[in-house]
Amino acid sequence: MGLFLSMSGVVGGTEDSVIDALRTYAECNGGSLEDKQLTTEEDGCLVISKGIGGVTVLYPGDFFDWETVSQFLSERLAKAVFSFHIHDGDLWMYSLYEDGEVVDQFNPVPDYWQELEGEERDSWRGNPTAVAQRVPGLAPEEISRYLVRWDDEALKSPLRKKAYPTDKFAYGEDWQLVDFMGKLGLDYPVDDRGMPHGLTYLFKCESEETS
């Protein structure tokens, strides 16, 4: 089984406001958010870290409602909020929320789950201008090369191409998400040893998947 990862990226958010909003969400869904020293290997570990462009929330591996929480945070905090996901190590994707509505979304393999057609397929193309309008100081051309479909060459070629020369990861790699987040000023809150370098919390929340 490949990597599964879910995060929210709150553009221009503060740690205190994000923590308060997450606690409210958890309590409204029969759960809690408790300050506790944890590792990402432990159940319920939620990590929060601050970057130059906002706050990143890394959810526990068994939490499935990252889209719902990202939507909630965008309404509660009146901020643009990314919902980031790596699925089974095969791809990375995002939805961008503003005032509770999706204003942009991207998936490099839009037919991954089922074949899509027309407007639905095009809706996953990603819009660098829409993103740049909501991330202060960002130009569309700084991220546009990430927002491309992964064709067979990108997925199967031993010579992987990178979107930008300074990137660590190439097309076809799930971790390209971290390069993309870096351009947004959002931190990935786990170091190369797998240890969290932000604030850790015990996050308990009834998931829609199990309710």
C-alpha positions, 0 to 999 in steps of 0.5 A: 500500500502506498502513502495516504496523506491529508492536509489543510493549508490556511493561507494567511492564517495564524496558529491560534485561530486555526487551533481554535477553529479545529477545536470547535469543529472537533467538539461539534462532531463529538470529539476534542483537540488536546495539546499533546506530544505525539509522533505521526506514528501514534493514533490521532496525531494532528500536526500544525506548523506555520510557514511564511504563507500561512498554516498547515494542518496534517491530519491523522492517517485514519481521518477521512474528512479533510475536505469537510474540515478545509471547507469549514476552516475557509468559512470560519476563518474567512481565509482561502484554504487548500485541501491537499491529498496524496492518494496511495502514493499514486498522485497528489491533488488539491481543492481550494476553498473560499467562503466554503465554496470550491474555487479551484481544484487539481488532479494530475490523473483525473480519470484515476477513479473513473473516466470523466468527461467534459466539464467535470474532467476540465474542472480538475485542470487547476487554475494558476491565476485563481490560486495566485489571486488568493496567495499574496506575492505569488505569480501564476507562472511560479506554479503553472508548470505543476498544474499539468496532466501526468501522461504515460511518459511522466508516469513510466519514463525512468527520466523524470522531469521536474516542473522547476529546476529548484524542485526536489520532486518530478512529475509522476511523484506524489511528493511533488506536492511538497514543492508546490506547497513551498511555492505557496509559502506553506510548510510540510510539518514533518522532517526527513526523519518522519518527525513532526516539527510543528505543534502536535495535538491529539485529535478525536473526531467522529468521521462521516465515514463511520457515522 
